[in-house]
């Protein structure tokens, strides 16, 4: 099993480089004993970066988690000890967008009762699908205003593990999509925007909302009956 370095607490999300050992490899991939590379899942793209070792270096082009955390490489496939470095600009963009997505999703549910039914993050923008809702321009303005009011509070973000039975006692399952996680999963990694949002999530996040800037809604488009997609960016 690969040790996932960013999972333990919020500070671990800021790991940029570390040492590891190759424990398995294929024609164009390796598995490591420990990694902070995020594997693509949950609407968040994988991290990229590089592996270095004496006399060699390869680019990490993609990371997946099917049948183990596999790091797909461009270049030589190493064995033994390696030094790992994240593409930090890309990772940090994903962290900011993911935390902002939790805030936008919470605002939409609280204001209009619409659930998040899909999302896709990029380093410079994100899109979130909501149901059931058809947003008006005035509603989009209110979402932007409320999200930015929350962000302006410089709210700290916490990461911790909690037993499902305890989490169920204090959250709205529809608001945080807890009801979509298989009942067999009992221990959950939780992301908490203190005083506003508590949500099970395995993604990467920032320490504080003051790192986000402001939400700017770029567009809204219909994605079928009572389903709308908001696309937003973060501006300084």
N, C-alpha and C positions, 0 to 999 in steps of 0.2 A: 504494500500500500504506500502510495506517495503521501508524504506529509504536506498539507496545503498551508502554506505559511501565512496567507492573508486572512484566514478564517477566525483567528482567536480573539482579536479585539480591534478597535478602530486604528490604533497605531500600526498594526501589522499591515494595514492597507497601503502604507507608505513605504514598504520595503521596495527598494529599487534594484539592489544587487545582492547576491548571496552565493555561497559555494554549495555544490551538490555532487552527487555521483550518479553515473549512468547505471541503471539496474536492469534495463532491457533495451534492445534496439532492433530496428528493422532496416529496410532498404533506404528509407528517407525519414525515419523518426527515432526518437529515444524516449524512454521513460526515466525519470529521475527519482532519487530517494526523497527529495524535498523540492518544492517549487512555489514560486509566487506568481507564475504565469497563469492568468485566468483562462480556463477553457470555454469556448463559445457555448452559451446556454442562457436561457431565460431572457432572450432579447438583447443580451450584452455580447458584443463580439469578443473574440479571443484577443489576448495580448500578443504583441510581437516583441522582438528584441534579438539577443544573440547569446550564444554560448562560446566561451573562450577556453583554451587550454594551451599548454606550452607548444608553440609552433603551429597553432591552428585556431580557426574561428569560423562559425557558421551562423547564418541568420535564421532565427525562429520565425517562420512565416505564418504558422497557424497552430493552435492548440485545441485538442478535443478531449472529451472524457469518456468516450465509448470504449469499453474494455480496457480501462486504465487511462491515466492522463498522458496522452501522447503529444510530444512536441515535434511537429513536422518541420524539417530543416531544408534550407537551400545551402548546399555545400557539403562538406565531409560529415559523416556520421561518426561522432567520437565514442570512445569508451573510457571508463575510469572517471577521474575527477575533472570537473568543469567549473568555470566561474560564469554565473548567469547575470545578464543585465537586461532590464526592461526598457522598451521604448516608452519613456516616462511621459512624454507629451501626449501620446495616444492613451495610455492608462489613465492619466489624470483627467483627461477629457471624459472618459467613460465614467470615472468616479463622480465627477460633477453632474453629468447628465443623469446618472442613476439616482443620486440623491434628489435631484430636482424632480425626477419622475415620481418618486414617492410623494413629494409635496403636491404636485399637480394632480395626481390620482386621488389623493386624500381630499383636496379642495373640491374636485368635481363630484366625488361621492357625497361630501357633506352638503354641498350647495344644491345638487340636482338628483342625488340618489342613483347616479349612473356608475356602473362598475367598469373597471379596467379589464378588457377582454383580449388585449394584445398590445405589444410594444416592441419597438426596435430602437436601440441606442446607437449613436455614432459619437465620435469624439467632439463633433462640433454642432450637433443637433440631435433631436430625438422625435419619435412619433409615438403616440399612444392612441389606441382605439377604445372607445367607450360605448356602452349599451345599457339601457335604452335612452337615447338622447339625439336630438337634432339641434346643434348649437346655433344660436342667433349671434350676430355681431356684438350685441350688448352683453350676452352671456360670456362670450370670449373675452371681452374687456374686463368683466368682473372676475373671471378666473385668473387672468394675468395680474390684476390688482391684488387679489387675495393671496395668491402665491407669493407675490413680492412683499406683501406685508409680513407674511410669516418668515420669509428669508431674511428680511431686514432686522429681525429680532436676534440675530447672531446666536442661533440655537445650536447647542452641542449635539452631536450624533453619538449614540452608543451602539456597540456590538456585543452581544452576549448569547449564550445558549440557555434555552428554557424548555422545560417539559411541556409537551403539548397540552396536557390536562390543565396546567396552570395558565397557559396563554389563552386557552379557550374561555376562561373565566373573565378575562378583562379586555377582549377585543371583539369587534363586530366581524364575524367570519367573512361576510360578503365584502366589507370594506377593504380587507387585506387579503382576500382570496384564500384564506386558510382552508375553506371548505373544498378547495380544489387539490389540496395536498393529500395523498393517500393516507387513510387512517392508520396504516401500519407504521408511518413515520412518527415516532414519539418524541424524539429530541430535535429541537428546531433552533437554527441560528436566527436570531432576531436583530433587526435594525430598528432603532428607536430614535425618532426626531423628538427630543424631549418636549412633552406637553402637547404634541400634535399627532404623531403617527407612530404606531407599533406594528411591524410587519415582518413575517418570516421571509428571509431573503438570503441567498448565497452569494450575492454580487459584491462589488467593491464600492466604497463610499468615502466621502470626505469627513473631516473631523467636525466641521461647523458650517452652518448655512452661510456664514460670511464669506466663504470661498466660492459661492455660486454666482455672485453678481445679480443680474435680474433676468427673470423669464420674459421672453418676447415671443408671443405666438405669431408664427409665420403664416399659417394657413389652416383651414378646416375643410375637410372633404367628406362627402357621404361614402360610406362603405357598405351600403345595403340598408335594409329596413331598420330604422331606429338605431343605426350604428354610425358613429362619426369618428373621424381621425383628426386629432390635433397634432400639428407639427410645430415645435418650438426650438428656439436657440437660447443661449445664455449670453448676455451682453454685460460688459463691465460698466 
